[in-house]
């Protein structure tokens, strides 16, 4: 792809500004959440910036922080960042893993004792994702072995003949899936869990080239094509029964733009024409649709349920849309995608980034840009994974596109 001088300048500005946000805001904030006394990272900072040092520590939060600091070190090479990654790794290994039954707990208390012993496929996947990144910077074979232990648990205990199951008790007996069900349904399978198993397995295959992992990636890609993707509505379905029949008329704009680039990343890692031919037309359509119907007023809407848009602007949706549209521009050369990516970044930095000292990003804002004051700045789901990853992806992609010209 041949960039115009205008496109080069826009990419340079985008790269510079996201690097500054990463180095001067996101990283220092999360360094400040480190629990020096009891390990891991603090689990709750409310909207008013009150830190609860005794709050529950979500294991997803800790895995995502491990992933974030591992990739920050990989990207920036600063030794201090490695120490934060190692701190998160030690907590995951010592407190979040179940030494008796295997797998990762849902959450632990501030002191590391078990708070919620649920084992969820989503949680296992994020630990794999994080462990792969830590292995990549540390070369610690134990981290990779733990990732494969979790891979084996997902494949042996968390699947049926149809696909990936969701929630289990401590000893892996199936239980109801409140944790990943929303919008008034109780889902036995979800697009969201399948997406993040794919994401985790993509990195596990990237660092190991294990044939079993590749085989399961093939299976998941076929599921996206045949079960998750709705070609008539040009969207993914979200919540399913055990046989992958959709349960609700719901269009998750944020998940579709995130999926568009995560599927493309998987295709790139696999490098197999059969699966690229199968999936690439879907990711192309996903990005086109989201640009057409969900990109409004410099930002991305959240979702559409039964034909009614939810106009909240959620932090992770905005971050993923920057990456998704930049990915679409990288593939197609269509400048409208670069325009959308830079426009949404400008919205993020003026509306979503919280400029109060000691804060990070707002959870969400309403249509007028007013923050939701009941939503915390840090909690088990609010983490540096989406916004940190946006910075990494923008920096890497912008540099690559400019280097190729």
C-alpha positions in Angstrom: 0.0 0.0 0.0 1.4 3.4 -1.0 0.7 6.1 1.6 0.1 9.7 0.7 2.0 12.4 2.5 -1.2 13.3 4.3 -1.7 9.7 5.5 1.9 9.5 6.6 1.5 12.6 8.7 -1.7 11.3 10.2 -0.1 8.0 11.1 2.9 9.8 12.6 0.7 12.0 14.8 -1.4 9.0 15.9 1.7 7.0 16.8 3.2 9.9 18.7 0.1 10.7 20.7 -0.7 7.1 21.6 2.9 6.5 22.7 2.6 9.6 24.9 -0.6 8.3 26.4 1.0 4.9 27.1 4.2 6.2 28.5 3.0 9.2 30.4 -0.5 8.2 31.6 -1.5 4.5 31.3 1.7 2.9 32.5 2.3 5.2 35.5 -1.3 4.8 36.6 -1.1 1.0 36.6 2.3 1.0 38.3 0.6 2.9 41.1 -2.0 0.1 41.5 0.7 -2.4 42.5 0.1 -4.0 45.9 3.5 -4.2 47.4 2.4 -5.9 50.6 0.0 -8.7 49.5 0.9 -9.2 45.9 -0.9 -8.6 42.7 -2.6 -5.3 42.0 -5.4 -3.5 43.9 -8.9 -4.5 42.7 -10.9 -1.3 43.1 -10.6 2.4 42.5 -14.0 4.1 42.5 -15.1 7.1 40.4 -14.1 9.5 43.1 -10.6 8.0 43.1 -10.9 6.3 46.5 -8.7 3.2 46.6 -10.0 0.2 48.3 -6.9 -1.9 49.3 -9.1 -4.6 50.7 -11.3 -5.1 47.6 -11.5 -8.4 45.8 -8.8 -9.0 43.1 -10.3 -10.3 39.9 -8.1 -13.0 38.3 -9.1 -11.6 34.9 -7.8 -8.2 36.0 -4.5 -9.7 37.2 -4.1 -11.7 33.9 -4.7 -8.6 31.8 -2.2 -6.6 33.9 0.3 -9.4 33.4 -0.3 -9.3 29.7 -0.1 -5.5 29.7 3.2 -5.1 31.5 4.7 -8.0 29.5 3.9 -6.3 26.3 4.9 -2.8 27.6 8.3 -4.3 28.3 8.5 -6.0 24.9 7.5 -2.7 23.2 9.6 -0.2 25.3 12.4 -2.3 26.7 12.5 -0.6 30.1 13.7 -3.0 32.9 11.3 -1.6 35.4 8.3 -2.8 33.3 9.7 -6.3 33.5 9.5 -6.2 37.3 5.8 -5.3 37.2 5.2 -8.2 34.8 7.0 -10.5 37.1 5.1 -9.3 40.1 1.8 -10.0 38.3 3.1 -13.4 37.2 4.1 -14.4 40.7 0.6 -13.5 42.0 -1.1 -15.5 39.2 1.1 -18.5 39.9 0.8 -18.4 43.6 -2.8 -17.2 44.2 -4.9 -17.4 41.1 -4.1 -21.0 40.1 -5.9 -23.9 41.8 -3.1 -26.3 42.8 -5.5 -29.1 43.6 -8.0 -29.1 40.7 -6.2 -27.0 38.1 -7.4 -23.9 36.4 -7.7 -20.3 37.4 -10.2 -19.0 39.9 -12.6 -16.2 39.1 -11.3 -14.0 41.9 -9.3 -13.9 45.1 -9.5 -11.7 48.2 -7.0 -8.9 48.8 -4.8 -11.3 50.8 -4.9 -13.9 48.0 -7.3 -16.3 49.6 -10.1 -17.6 47.3 -13.1 -15.3 46.9 -15.0 -16.9 44.0 -13.9 -20.4 43.0 -15.8 -20.4 39.8 -13.7 -21.8 36.9 -14.7 -20.0 33.6 -13.4 -20.8 30.2 -13.0 -17.0 29.6 -10.8 -16.7 32.6 -8.6 -19.7 31.6 -8.2 -18.1 28.2 -7.0 -14.8 29.5 -4.4 -16.5 31.7 -3.1 -18.4 28.6 -2.9 -15.1 26.7 -1.0 -13.4 29.5 1.4 -16.4 30.1 2.3 -16.5 26.5 3.4 -12.8 26.6 5.3 -13.3 29.9 7.1 -16.4 28.4 8.1 -14.3 25.4 9.9 -11.7 27.5 11.2 -14.0 30.3 11.9 -17.2 28.4 10.6 -19.0 31.6 9.5 -22.4 30.3 7.3 -22.8 33.4 5.1 -20.0 32.2 4.6 -21.8 28.9 4.0 -25.1 30.6 1.3 -23.5 32.7 -0.3 -22.0 29.6 -0.4 -25.5 28.1 -1.9 -26.9 31.4 -4.7 -24.4 31.0 -5.1 -25.3 27.3 -5.5 -28.9 28.2 -8.0 -28.1 30.9 -10.1 -26.1 28.4 -10.0 -28.8 25.9 -10.6 -31.7 28.3 -13.1 -30.1 30.8 -14.7 -27.1 29.1 -15.8 -28.4 25.7 -18.6 -30.6 24.4 -19.2 -32.0 20.9 -20.7 -28.6 19.8 -18.1 -26.1 21.2 -16.8 -24.3 24.2 -18.7 -24.3 27.4 -18.6 -21.5 29.9 -18.9 -21.7 33.7 -17.9 -24.5 36.1 -17.5 -25.1 39.8 -14.1 -25.4 41.5 -13.9 -29.1 40.5 -15.2 -28.5 36.9 -18.8 -29.4 37.3 -21.0 -27.2 34.9 -22.8 -24.3 36.5 -25.0 -21.5 35.2 -23.3 -18.7 33.3 -24.3 -15.5 35.0 -20.8 -14.0 34.6 -20.9 -13.9 30.8 -24.6 -13.5 30.3 -26.3 -10.2 29.9 -29.4 -8.5 28.3 -31.8 -10.7 30.2 -30.7 -14.1 28.8 -28.8 -17.0 30.4 -26.4 -18.2 27.7 -24.8 -21.6 27.7 -22.4 -20.5 25.1 -21.2 -17.0 24.0 -19.4 -15.4 21.2 -17.3 -13.5 23.7 -15.8 -16.5 25.3 -15.1 -18.1 21.9 -13.4 -14.9 20.7 -11.1 -14.8 23.7 -10.3 -18.5 23.5 -9.3 -17.8 19.8 -7.2 -14.8 21.0 -5.4 -16.9 23.6 -4.8 -19.9 21.3 -3.5 -17.5 18.5 -0.7 -16.4 20.8 -0.1 -19.9 22.2 0.4 -21.1 18.6 2.5 -18.1 17.8 5.0 -18.8 20.5 4.9 -22.6 20.4 3.8 -23.7 16.9 2.1 -26.6 18.6 0.0 -28.8 16.2 -2.8 -29.4 18.7 -3.3 -25.7 19.1 -3.4 -25.2 15.4 -6.0 -27.9 15.0 -8.2 -26.1 17.6 -7.8 -22.8 15.9 -9.1 -24.4 12.7 -12.1 -25.6 14.7 -12.8 -22.2 16.2 -12.5 -20.4 12.8 -15.0 -22.8 11.3 -17.3 -22.1 14.2 -17.1 -18.4 13.6 -17.9 -18.9 9.9 -20.7 -21.4 10.4 -22.3 -20.6 13.8 -21.3 -17.2 15.0 -21.4 -15.1 11.8 -24.8 -14.2 10.5 -24.3 -13.5 6.8 -27.8 -12.1 6.3 -27.5 -9.5 9.0 -23.8 -9.1 8.5 -23.0 -9.4 12.2 -22.0 -11.9 14.8 -24.6 -13.4 17.1 -23.8 -13.0 20.8 -25.6 -15.3 23.1 -26.5 -19.0 22.4 -28.0 -22.1 23.8 -25.9 -25.3 24.2 -26.4 -26.1 20.5 -25.3 -22.6 19.4 -28.8 -21.4 18.5 -29.0 -17.6 19.0 -31.0 -16.4 22.0 -31.5 -12.7 21.3 -31.6 -10.0 18.6 -28.4 -8.3 19.7 -25.7 -6.6 17.7 -22.5 -5.9 19.7 -20.8 -3.2 17.7 -17.7 -3.2 20.0 -17.2 -7.0 19.7 -17.6 -7.0 16.0 -14.9 -4.4 15.4 -12.7 -6.2 17.9 -13.3 -9.5 16.3 -12.5 -8.2 12.8 -8.9 -7.6 13.7 -8.4 -10.5 16.1 -9.6 -12.9 13.4 -7.2 -11.2 10.9 -4.4 -11.6 13.4 -5.2 -15.3 13.7 -5.1 -15.7 9.9 -1.8 -13.9 9.8 -0.3 -16.2 12.5 -1.6 -19.3 10.8 -0.6 -18.2 7.3 -3.0 -20.8 5.6 -4.8 -19.8 2.4 -7.7 -22.2 3.1 -8.7 -20.3 6.3 -7.8 -16.9 4.9 -10.2 -17.5 2.0 -12.9 -18.6 4.5 -12.6 -15.8 7.0 -11.1 -12.7 5.4 -14.3 -11.9 3.5 -16.1 -11.9 6.9 -13.7 -9.6 8.6 -13.9 -7.2 5.6 -17.7 -7.1 5.9 -17.5 -6.6 9.7 -15.4 -3.5 9.4 -17.5 -2.1 6.6 -20.7 -2.6 8.5 -19.4 -1.1 11.8 -18.1 2.0 9.9 -21.4 2.4 8.2 -23.9 2.0 11.1 -22.1 2.3 14.4 -19.6 5.1 13.9 -21.5 8.2 14.9 -20.4 11.7 16.2 -16.7 10.9 16.3 -17.1 7.7 18.3 -18.6 4.2 18.3 -22.0 3.2 19.7 -22.1 0.3 22.1 -24.7 -2.1 20.8 -28.1 -2.5 19.2 -30.7 -4.7 20.9 -33.9 -5.4 19.0 -33.3 -2.5 16.7 -32.6 0.1 19.4 -29.1 1.5 19.7 -27.4 1.9 23.0 -25.6 5.2 22.7 -23.2 4.9 25.6 -19.6 5.4 24.6 -17.7 2.7 26.5 -13.9 2.9 27.0 -13.1 -0.5 25.5 -15.3 -0.1 22.5 -13.6 3.1 21.5 -10.1 1.6 22.0 -11.0 -1.5 19.9 -12.5 0.6 17.2 -9.2 2.5 16.7 -7.4 -0.8 16.2 -10.1 -2.3 14.1 -10.4 0.6 11.7 -6.6 1.0 11.5 -6.4 -2.7 10.6 -9.0 -2.2 7.9 -7.0 0.7 6.5 -3.9 -1.4 6.5 -5.6 -4.1 4.5 -7.6 -2.0 2.1 -5.9 1.4 1.8 -9.3 3.0 2.1 -8.7 6.4 3.7 -12.1 6.5 5.4 -10.9 3.9 7.9 -7.8 5.9 8.8 -10.1 9.0 9.1 -12.3 7.0 11.5 -9.4 5.7 13.6 -7.9 9.1 14.0 -11.3 10.8 14.7 -12.1 8.2 17.4 -8.7 8.6 19.0 -9.3 12.4 19.1 -12.6 11.6 20.8 -10.9 9.3 23.3 -8.2 11.8 24.3 -10.7 14.7 24.8 -13.7 12.7 26.3 -12.7 9.3 27.6 -9.3 10.0 29.0 -9.8 11.2 32.6 -7.4 14.1 33.2 -7.9 14.2 36.9 -4.6 13.5 38.7 -4.4 9.9 39.9 -7.0 8.6 37.4 -6.9 6.8 34.0 -9.9 6.5 31.6 -13.6 6.8 32.3 -15.6 3.6 32.0 -18.1 5.3 29.8 -19.7 8.6 28.9 -23.2 9.4 27.7 -24.0 10.8 24.3 -23.2 14.3 25.4 -19.8 13.2 26.8 -20.8 13.2 30.5 -19.0 10.5 32.5 -20.9 7.8 34.3 -20.1 8.7 37.9 -21.2 5.3 39.3 -18.7 3.4 37.2 -15.3 2.9 38.8 -11.9 3.6 37.3 -10.6 0.2 38.3 -12.6 -3.0 39.0 -12.4 -6.6 38.0 -13.2 -5.8 34.3 -11.7 -2.3 34.1 -8.0 -2.8 33.2 -5.2 -1.7 30.9 -5.8 -4.5 28.3 -8.0 -2.6 25.8 -6.5 0.8 26.0 -2.9 -0.4 26.5 -3.3 -2.8 23.5 -4.6 0.0 21.4 -1.4 1.9 22.0 0.8 -1.1 21.2 -1.1 -1.9 18.0 -1.2 1.7 16.8 2.5 2.1 17.4 3.5 -1.1 15.7 1.1 -0.8 12.8 1.9 2.9 12.1 5.6 2.2 12.1 5.2 -0.8 9.8 3.1 1.0 7.3 5.6 3.9 7.2 8.5 1.6 6.9 6.9 -0.1 3.9 6.8 3.2 2.0 
